[in-house]
């Protein structure tokens, strides 16, 4: 007799949660909206933008030829599996967009409160 029994899927293996990261991007204030919109193409569902000022003193700013020290910091929650592609794409944009230079880095998030919040942040449907 042939056994046609298919083993039940292991709970949590197929639907393993996506790890999340906080992507911090610092750009010129005039480019904040551009970068915020750009990051949404990597399934970023939550972002907040804060205005900031550069910390260099006036002599350093003048020496480096920086006219505008106003910046924005974009905090984005991104899935870990999308973070590398987003960082590489940001690097390309930083090199090619006029007045579009910036810095970006990620910080791993260790947890969220609530399934609904996690699903929203991870762009997980279901």
N, C-alpha and C positions, 0 to 999 in steps of 0.2 A: 504494500500500500504506500502510495506516494504522499508525503507530507506537504500540503499546500499552505501551511500556516506561515504567514509572513510576520516576523517579529514586530511588535509594536515599537514605534520610534521612541528613543530615549528622551524623556522630558528635558526640554531646554537645549538639546543638541541642535536641532534644526532651527529653532527660534532663539538661538543664543543672542543675548542683547549686544548691540553695538557699543563699543567703548566710545566715550565722548572726550573731547578736548576743548579747552578754551583757547581760541586763536586770538592773539593780541596783535593788532596792526596799528602802527603809528605812521601817519601821513600828513602832508600839508592840508590845512583846513579846506582849501579850495578843491581838493580831490577826495574828500571824505565820502561824499555821496556816490561818486563814481566807484570807489573801492567797495563800499557797502553793497551797491547793486551787483558788482562783479562777484562778490563772495556768495551771493544768493544762488549763483549757478552751480555751487557745490553743495546744494541742499542745506544751506544754513537757514534755520527757521527762527533763530533768536539772535539779535544783535542790539547793542546799545553803543552810542557814539558820545564821547565826552570831549569837550574842548580842552586844549592844553597849551602851554607856552613852553618854548625851549628854555633850557636851564643855563645856557652859556652866557657869560658876562658880555657886556657891550664890546669890549676890546676883541674878544674871540670872534664874536659875530661879525664885526667889521673886517677882521683879518681874513676870515673865511669867505667873505663876500655874500653873507646871508642877509637878504633884505627882509624876509618875512620869517619870523620865528613862531607864528601861530600854527598849531598842530591840532590834530584830532586823534584820539585813541579809539579804535573800533574794537569792541569786545564781541566776539562771535563764538557761539557754541557749534562745534562741527563734529561730525562722526570721525573716528580715528581712521577709518578706511578711505576717507575723502581728504584728510589733512595733508598728506604728502603732495597730492596733485594740486591742492590749493596753494601750498607754499611754493611749489615750483612755478605755478602760473603767476603768483604774486611777484616772485623774483624776476620773471620775464617782463612784467608790467613795470616794475621799479626801474628796469634798465631802459625801457623803450618809450614810456609816456613822458611827454614834456612836463616838467615840474611835478613828476609823479613818483619821486623817490620816497622811500620809506623803509621801515623795518617791520619784521613780523616774526613771531615765535609762538609756540604752543605750550600749554601746560595741561597735563592729564587731569581729568576730573575723576574723583574716586566714587562719586555716587550722586544720586538725585533723590528727592523726596517725592514718592508717588509714581504710579505707573503712567498715569495720564501725562504728567510733566515729562517723564522720560520719553514717552512715545512722541510727544511734540518736539522735544529737543533733538531726538535721533531721527526725526522724519520717518518714523516707523508706523506703517498703517496696519490696522488689524485689531 
